[in-house]
Amino acid sequence: MKNKNWIIIPVIICFVIIAAIVSFLIYSKDAISPGVTVPDKTSVACTAKTVQAEIATVTEWYDAVGTVQPSTQARIEAQVSGQVNAVRVNAGDEVIAGQLLVILDDLLLQSRLSQARQSLKTSVSGMEQARQAVHAAEAAFMEAESAYDRIKNFFDAKAATEQDLEQARSRFLQAKAELKRSEDGLSGTMAAVRMAEEMVSEAQIALGYTKITAPSDGEVLKRLVDPGDLAMPGKPLLLLRTTGGLRLEAHVREGIVSKVRPGSMLRVALPALQQTVDSLVAELIPYADARTRTFLVKATLPDLPGLYPGMYGKLVIPYKDIDLVLIPKEIIDQVGQLELVMVKTPDGWQRRYIKTGHIYGDKVEVLSGLSGDETLKVKEPGNDE
């Protein structure tokens, strides 16, 4: 009995496998591949309305992703260090040239200005003393020179001794040297006065930097500090968009950057505004990013309501022409995931499976199933076959 069971079980298994293979072969005959035609089981009049599949040349477009940025913007920074006392504007405020934006603490700079002024006052006093010394030295020199000339004449007339002449000459040379020292001292004090004046001017300029104003008309994009923060050179306080409009900064891959030229007109798509506008390519940075292999392209944008810096945009670039098979969208029968059309053949109308691609207006690209010279049947109104 056991031997019979061992024989029956393998026979049953083989029968099941054979049945599965036969079923697969039978049902797989109904699968349709692109381009394979299936005879239409219904009678179709040969006078049905038809259209012709066509081969058309279309332009392929590349969308370079970019960001809307101000054409000109200013980073407002402090030129001196100090605590922020007040910020007079907020993000979104319109400003005019010269308008006060930020006030810094100026106590330290006021003290430096006071010291510089005191130093200038001392230097001026020293210069006046040096000038008086020069006047005194000039008078002494003139007196010594006159006495030396007089004694020299007496000596030539045998009315004065050689000792008298030497003493007069010595006093003359001493007076001359003293005059030279006085003049040099005056020059030094005058230089000190000029230096003190420069220090006062520098202190006044530094004090003026505590009141930061707008360099031109524009709009505040970002406020980066609050009262109490420490401002220092190199640390931005505000980001200001000046009156230069907006532009799209897009990154274009290196393979098609040759299609972009400064001064050319391209289209820019702004999905947030649901608009596509003409744009002038203002600048192409001739240096590729080593990580992304893209070039930075800057294209100007018109003044549009609702358009702000930081918004998303696409620079639309035509880069090649290709031949496509196009047919009207309305003649396609959608059966589940299958796309079918009726093709006219010498034997009558036949249903053909196709695969479609991009849509171009009221027509659609056929990737496979048609060659472009077929006559196709237009679906009758109310007929969904």
Secondary structure, DSSP 8 states (H G I E B T S, - for coil): -HHHHHHHHHHHHHHHHHHHHHHHHHHGGG---TT-EEE-SS---TT--EEE-EEEEEEEEEEEEEEEEESSEEEEE-SS-EEEEEE---TT-EE-TT-EEEEE--HHHHHHHHHHHHHHHHHHHHHHHHHHHHHHHHHHHHHHHHHHHHHHHHHHTT-S-HHHHHHHHHHHHHHHHHHHHHHHHHHHHHHHHHHHHHHHHHHHHHHHTTEEE-SSSEEEEEE---TT-EE-TT-EEEEEEESS-EEEEEEEETTTGGG--TT-EEEEEETTTTEEEEEEEEEE-SS--TTT-EEEEEEEE---TT--TT-EEEEEEEEEEEEEEEEEGGG-EEETTEEEEEEEETTEEEEEEEEEEEEETTEEEEEES--S--EEE---TT---
